[in-house]
Amino acid sequence: ALYEIDTVVPSSASDVFNIDADSGEIRLRGALDFETVAFYDLHVKAKDKGTPPLSGHCKVFVQVVDVND
C-alpha cells in the first residue's frame, strides 16, 4: 500500500507531520508546542497497488501533553 496524509487540522500544521509512503509510519518534522495547539487531526489515505487501485481512509488524532504537568 501507499500512504499519504490528505489533510491536517489545523491546516497551519500541514508541514509538521511526515508519513512514510511505504510503511505508513508518521513522524514529526519539528517540535510540537502544547501551548499553541493541543490536538491535531490527520486524515490519512492508503491506496493499494491493485488494478484498479483501491483506497481507504482513516483519521489519526494526536494529543499533545505538557510534559511539565
C-alpha positions in Angstrom: 0.0 0.0 0.0 1.0 3.6 -0.5 0.2 6.0 2.4 -0.3 9.8 2.3 -1.6 12.5 4.6 -4.6 14.1 2.9 -5.2 16.9 5.4 -4.1 18.1 8.8 -6.3 20.2 11.1 -5.3 22.8 11.9 -4.1 23.5 8.4 -1.3 25.6 9.7 0.4 22.4 10.9 0.4 20.7 7.5 4.2 20.8 7.4 4.6 19.4 11.0 3.9 15.8 10.2 5.5 13.4 7.6 4.3 9.9 6.6 6.4 7.1 5.1 4.7 6.3 1.9 5.6 2.6 2.2 5.2 1.8 5.9 2.6 4.4 6.9 4.8 5.5 9.9 4.0 9.1 10.9 6.9 11.2 12.2 7.3 14.8 13.3 9.4 17.2 11.3 9.7 19.5 14.3 8.7 20.1 17.8 5.1 20.5 18.9 4.1 23.2 21.4 1.4 22.3 23.9 0.7 26.0 24.4 0.0 26.6 20.8 -2.0 23.5 19.7 -3.0 20.7 21.9 -4.8 18.5 19.3 -4.2 17.6 15.7 -6.4 15.7 13.4 -4.7 13.9 10.5 -6.6 12.4 7.6 -4.6 9.5 6.1 -5.2 7.7 2.8 -3.9 4.3 1.9 -4.0 3.1 -1.7 -3.1 -0.4 -2.8 -1.3 -1.4 -6.0 -4.2 -3.4 -7.5 -5.9 -2.9 -10.8 -7.9 -0.8 -10.3 -6.3 0.6 -7.2 -8.5 0.7 -4.1 -8.1 3.2 -1.3 -9.1 3.5 2.3 -9.1 6.5 4.7 -8.7 6.9 8.4 -8.3 9.7 11.0 -5.4 9.9 13.3 -5.8 12.1 16.4 -2.7 13.4 18.1 -3.0 14.9 21.6 0.0 16.9 22.8 0.5 16.7 26.5 2.6 19.1 28.6 5.5 17.1 30.0 5.9 19.7 32.8 2.5 18.9 34.3 
